[in-house]
């Protein structure tokens, strides 16, 4: 076998080390650092003797730190790619120190200090990193991998949340041990995983991305040393296409965030706590199914056709909530809503590559990722304010409908503009 064929064969071997690392980052950093803070609002605010709203502002500050850090985190990982193991190990230690601050807190200042550390780390170790590594290591199948690891994120969240809630109820200072456990467990798992498996790109390990030979054959490009192609970072950020994709991420985050209003809506129309809990589980199940399926569909049909299907599913889910014909159909709506929410995790990283190519994917996607944190910080309070002023969730539902439909329009128009951008 020639050296060229050997190289091609190697490129068609699934990089299981990177896949394992992605599962660990989704199952720990994202599931624990970004999905569980709300579980601490009630017990910690009660311990500190302040309102939940006042306490939760620390998390808003944490999101702001992440948004600012995302402006340069992608560039740092790209520029110092040879040292990614050191960078990500330091990030894990920094986030551990943040959770140590939370565990020792006696006043709100501890949480603000910890928020700076955790927020900084999140810019390097959550959604941006998962999308970056998946797209660097997989020429084909990146969407499927992203869907699988984010489905794992949902499963871990479903397991961890009740365990955390149960332990927090054991005493007024139980939060200390939970914070410490989250920080220590994550660092103990992530640091060895990074050292053993993580490389910025397969070229850094003398390999080619998975599926490289298939792409080379289909495009008639057999030069394995050809540089990555795509839109330059500076040109991408100045293009309307970038901002359309950026706003798409914000509004799809807004759509998925309506999940936080569903328990209140169910209670407002007369459903008891049991059905509210069942509906929450249905959303979770839908999310797991939706992420896996959307990843597969995005790889096979592209992010635009697959997103169209998910928009229809989302619209149907909201129609079932509004019509509320009976409990069974309400729960069906919850499953469909969970499925449609998968757009947030899967479409953005795949569409970023479709828009701008591989040349400066990391820095560009890091900036696109800021939209997730803006959407989380801004749109969730909007839903709550609408209910406070109107006494109804229907205004928020109408807004969510605009988000998902309008977001899809932005996605399509942005792609047409991106196709005309100059590429290297």
FENDA-V117340 format. One record per backbone hydrogen bond with DSSP energy under -0.5 kcal/mol. CO is the residue of the C=O (numbers start at 1). NH is the residue of the N-H. If there is no record, write none. Layout:
BEGIN
CO	NH
CO	NH
END
This chain:
BEGIN
2	6
3	7
4	8
5	9
6	10
7	11
8	12
9	12
10	13
11	211
12	14
14	16
15	19
16	20
17	21
18	22
19	23
20	24
21	25
22	26
23	27
24	28
24	29
25	30
26	31
28	32
28	33
29	33
29	34
30	34
30	35
32	36
36	39
37	40
38	41
40	44
41	45
42	46
43	47
44	48
45	49
45	50
51	55
52	56
53	57
54	57
55	58
56	59
56	60
57	61
58	62
59	63
60	64
61	65
62	66
63	67
64	68
65	69
66	70
68	71
69	72
69	73
70	74
72	76
73	77
74	78
75	79
76	80
78	81
80	83
81	84
81	200
83	87
84	88
85	89
86	90
87	91
88	92
89	93
90	94
91	95
92	96
93	97
94	98
95	99
96	100
97	101
98	102
99	103
100	104
102	105
107	110
107	111
108	111
108	112
109	113
110	114
111	115
112	116
113	117
114	118
115	119
116	120
117	121
118	122
119	123
120	123
121	124
121	125
122	126
126	130
127	131
128	132
129	133
130	134
131	135
132	136
133	137
134	138
137	210
141	145
142	146
143	147
144	148
145	149
146	150
147	151
148	152
149	153
150	154
151	155
152	156
153	157
154	158
155	159
156	160
157	161
158	162
159	163
160	164
161	165
162	166
163	167
164	168
165	169
167	170
168	171
171	174
173	176
173	177
174	178
175	179
176	180
177	181
178	182
179	183
180	184
181	185
182	186
183	187
184	188
185	189
186	190
187	191
188	192
189	193
190	194
191	195
192	196
193	197
193	198
194	198
201	204
202	205
202	207
203	206
209	212
210	139
210	140
211	215
212	216
213	217
214	218
215	219
216	220
216	221
220	222
222	224
223	226
229	358
229	359
230	424
231	360
232	236
233	237
234	238
235	239
236	239
236	242
239	243
240	244
241	245
242	246
243	247
244	248
245	249
246	250
247	251
248	252
249	253
250	254
251	255
252	256
253	257
254	258
255	258
256	259
257	260
258	261
258	262
259	262
259	263
261	265
262	266
263	267
264	268
265	269
266	271
267	270
272	276
273	277
274	278
275	279
276	280
277	281
278	282
279	283
280	284
281	285
282	286
283	287
284	288
285	289
286	290
287	291
288	292
289	293
290	294
291	295
292	296
293	297
294	298
295	299
296	300
297	301
297	302
298	302
302	306
303	307
304	308
305	309
306	310
307	311
308	312
309	313
310	314
311	315
312	316
313	317
314	318
315	319
316	320
317	321
318	322
319	323
320	324
326	330
327	331
328	332
329	333
330	334
331	335
332	336
333	337
334	338
335	339
336	340
337	341
339	342
340	343
341	344
342	345
342	346
343	347
343	348
346	350
347	351
348	352
349	353
350	354
351	355
352	356
353	357
356	231
358	361
360	364
361	365
362	366
363	367
364	368
365	369
366	370
367	370
368	371
369	372
369	373
370	374
371	375
372	376
373	377
374	378
375	379
375	380
378	382
379	383
380	384
381	385
382	386
383	387
384	388
385	389
386	390
387	391
393	397
394	398
395	399
396	400
397	401
398	402
399	403
400	404
401	405
402	406
403	407
404	408
405	409
406	410
407	411
408	412
409	413
410	414
411	415
412	416
413	417
414	418
415	419
417	420
418	421
END
